[in-house]
Amino acid sequence: MGGDAGAALEAGRVLFAGECRFVRAVQSIEALPPVGVAEVAFAGRSNVGKSSLLNALTGRRALARVSGMPGRTQQLVFFDLSGRLMLVDLPGYGYAQAPKSVQADWQGLMFDYLRGRPNLRRVLLLLDARVEVKASDVAAMQMLDRAAVTFQLVLTKADSVRPPALAAKEQQARALARAHSAAHPEVITTSSATALGMAALRAVLADLAE
Ligand code: GDP
């Protein structure tokens, strides 16, 4: 491994070794925390493994609630990482399958947040490695293109897919990234179960932190 990559991994480790504090859960634009340090938001279909990823990433067992009940409340949940980066857990979308439900889920609060947040550095858009990319995922990417918010695709649950299928999935995700104006070209493959990709993801986040 090169020195730069090693340094990036170390920066990620240090960032996540620090304090991670729940700030607030908001349901209206007025309740958003004041614009402060850089923010990175986590998005994805309900059940994509977002809560598990946040917990694995931060090493907190129950930072975000892993839920068997997708599609509950429309909340944005803010977590402060050592005063250097805010992690924002966005509500899951697409539970009703129809692409128009993304529009419904992401209207109002979500879209206002995504479009109007000057310190939002990136959205991590999670895709379940073991299921097909859904119309709702594509609709979410289109909305991020429209909002001109840089997003990066993150494959979840890599442990549950055989290597050839995973490689195909990664290729598909990279092709999707190329097709979307707001997408970051690099795709990150993760598993919350095995911690695959966690150090790499922490390094990416450290690069966006203050
Ligand atoms: P959320 O609705 O996006 O927050 O998803 P959860 O984190 O609640 O996870 C949804 C389901 O996927 C749960 O049954 C998890 O146990 C499972 N899951 C989450 N991450 C992984 C993973 O890395 N590997 C495997 N095999 N299952 C996972």
Residues whose N, C-alpha, C, O or C-beta is under 5 A from the ligand:
A	BS01	GDP	R45 S46 N47 V48 G49 K50 S51 S52 L53 R65 V66 S67 K157 D159 S160 S191 S192 A193
